[in-house]
Amino acid sequence: MKATQVLTEEHQVILRVIASLETNARKLERSEKIRPEFFHEAADFIKGFADGCHHMKEEGVLFKAMVAHGLPQDSGPIAVMLSEHVQGRLYTREMKAAAERLQYGDDPQARMAVVKNALTEKIGVNY
């Protein structure tokens, strides 16, 4: 199996989790009952698999190979993807922190912070 095929298959797994995260964020936005732990679990998946495994392969191997073959790292698609990885890490941390606050009661500010940080279309994440 080619390395790019592995990355593509990992993207599909990540997309399924992101779709579930967005669905539950929309429910939370409508004040439907959602376990705050769901957002902890999603953050743990993102941190462990999407970022800790998948993004590390992209950043440590794929992007370096692309740069070695002439693509610039500081502009163009590599710079965009690196920026998205940084943004994703920030949103994941903020979502998890807000979900922790939400566990202690129906705090409207915490609920909206979970929603805001869980919805990836706001930053154009393209998994």
Residue pairs with C-beta under 8 A, 6 or more apart in sequence:
3 57
3 61
3 62
4 62
6 57
7 54
7 57
7 58
7 62
10 49
10 53
10 54
10 57
11 54
11 127
13 49
14 49
14 50
14 54
14 127
15 127
17 42
17 45
17 46
17 50
18 120
18 125
18 127
20 42
21 39
21 42
21 118
21 120
22 118
22 119
22 120
22 121
24 34
24 38
24 39
24 42
24 118
25 114
25 115
25 118
25 119
26 115
26 119
27 34
28 34
28 111
28 114
28 115
28 118
29 111
29 112
29 115
31 111
36 99
36 100
36 102
36 103
36 114
37 99
37 103
39 95
39 96
39 98
39 99
39 102
39 114
39 118
40 96
40 99
40 100
42 95
42 118
43 92
43 93
43 95
43 96
43 99
44 96
46 88
46 92
47 89
47 92
50 88
50 127
51 85
51 88
51 89
51 92
55 85
55 88
58 81
58 85
59 82
59 85
63 73
63 78
63 81
63 82
66 78
67 73
67 78
71 77
71 78
72 78
72 79
73 79
73 82
84 123
84 124
84 125
84 126
87 123
87 125
88 120
88 123
88 125
91 117
91 118
91 120
91 123
92 117
94 113
94 116
94 117
95 113
95 114
95 117
95 118
97 113
98 110
98 111
98 113
98 114
98 117
99 110
99 114
101 107
101 109
101 110
101 113
102 110
102 111
102 114
116 122
